[in-house]
Amino acid sequence: MNVGANTMTLGAHKINMSIIPEGKCSFPIRIIQNYHPTGIVGSVFKLLRLAKRMKSAGLDPKESSIKRLIAGEKAFQKNQENI
């Protein structure tokens, strides 16, 4: 999520959010367990896969620290370029 991710990162910094960049295609469950993020940004499919992997590992996504999801795709990135 090159341009879109950069725009979201800049916006997050402006509201004093901490950023944990993950460049791989799958968000590691260990990040959730160790850092307890309250929000995640990712594509719809990556977020769904993360939830499946959490369930497979015996973790209930509803019981995690995550309270907000921001789902973005190519169209989302394109709209961010116009801001």
N, C-alpha and C positions, 0 to 999 in steps of 0.2 A: 504494500500500500504506500508507494513512494510519495507522491505529492499529497495525497490525502492524509497519510500518516504524519508527514511533516507539519501540515496545517494543524492537525489535531494536537500534536506535541507542543507546538507554539501556543495554541489556545490553552492547553492544560497548564503550561508554565505560568501563563498570565493569571490563572486562578489558583496558583500555588499548589497544584497537584504534583505528587511524585510520579515519576515515569520509570517503568521497568521495561526497557525495549527487548523485544523478542523477535529475532530475525528469521527464525525457523518457521516451517509451515504448521507446526503443532505447538500450542501453548503448554509448557510443562506443568504437570500437576504439582510438582515439587515447589514451584513458584507460589501457587495458591496456598500450599501447606506452610511454607516458610515465611512468606511476606504478608499474607492475609490481605490481598488487594480488595478494595471495595468496588472497583469498576474494571471492566475489560472492554477493549476495542478490538474488533475483528470481523471477519466476514461471517455471514450467517452460517455457512457450512462449517467453518472452523469452530464456531461457538457450539454448534450442535455436536460435532465430533468430540469437543472437550467435555461436554456433559456426558456423552456415552462413555468416554474413557474414565471419567470420575466415577460413574456408576460401576464400571467394571472393576475399579480399584477399591470398591466398597465405600466410596464417599458420596453422600447425598448433596447434589449441587445446591439444593434449597437450604442446606445447613452450613454452607460455606460462608466465607466473609463477603462474597460478591453480592452487591446490592443493585448494581446497575450494569447493563450491557449496552454498548453502542455498536450496532451492526452496520457495516459499510461494505459496499461492493464497487465495481467499476463506475457505475452511474454516480454513486456517492462521491467518488474521487473526482470525477469530472466536474460536479457541482462545486466542490471545494476550490477548484482551480479558478472559478469565476468570482470568488469572494475577495 
